[in-house]
């Protein structure tokens, strides 16, 4: 590999999880059931491209114990492991694609939301996954609880920063109590919103770490330059994932070298070319199929209710990995 990209391929140990490099396939909704042959093919493709960690897309906790069990998830996990990557999954508090009014939820309903994370984590652990990630970013439900302009509750789940962060912290505690130390707990968080600051998020992140979080997934992590929004979280002492703009090998290696983050997540770039890590490792940069951010085959397909593809594919990329 070229010396300038060396940092991308350094191993990293997080608790009991060993990563062969610093490259992450982040959670990306792709409109194929994750335990179907097509879904398994999608994730096998990402893992075979050489990433160190695959984070499975946002998956609603109500599905666990029903269609998502140890038996149905194990083939997916084994497919990813067989290609040399570790596995985590992003957990969503309600079925993904549905909504809930945080201000109308009863206290009992909120307790139930948190309680579902423990059994889901146990199933993920027993299926062989190395990590789970509550989704607390991008204006979705958990993030809304943290947002003072969205959370108008006057009970224990709203008002003060401590109360607005209570659900995220409680979810982490439920996961740790159920799964023990066998799972690494990630937490995806948007570092600043219309009514909260990075400093607010840093205080929240400290509470998450005290509750058991071992990796902070900061999204988006770029404002004016690569990983500048992720960098403040490095001082908290746990690994930090940065996303956005990382499909530039030089920029991602520079972010690691500058200690702005510990892991780099590449999203649409891996849809366009899942072999990005192997090509960078082998110095074949000219062969990388570049994402042009046209949003046609990825977001465009999702908006049409179709499975994610890429306009730059020259063949059925997923079908090639179905076994």
Secondary structure, 3 states (H helix, E strand, C coil): CCHHHHHHHCCEEECCEEECCCEEECCCCCCCCCCCHHHHHHHHHHHHCCCCEEEEEEEEHHHECCCECHHHHHHHHHHHHHCCCEEEEEEECCCCCCCCCCCCCCHHHHHHHHHHHHHHHHHHHHCCCCEEEEEECCCCHHHHHHCCCCCCCCCCCCCCHHHHCHHHHHHHHHHHHHHCCCCEEEEEECCCCCCCCHHHHHHHHHHHHHHCCCEEEECCCCCCCCCCCCHHHHHHCCEEEEECCCCCHHHHHHHHHCCCCCEEECCHHHHHCCCHHHHHHCCCHHHCCCCCCCCHHHHHHHHCCCCCCCCCCCCCCCHHHCC
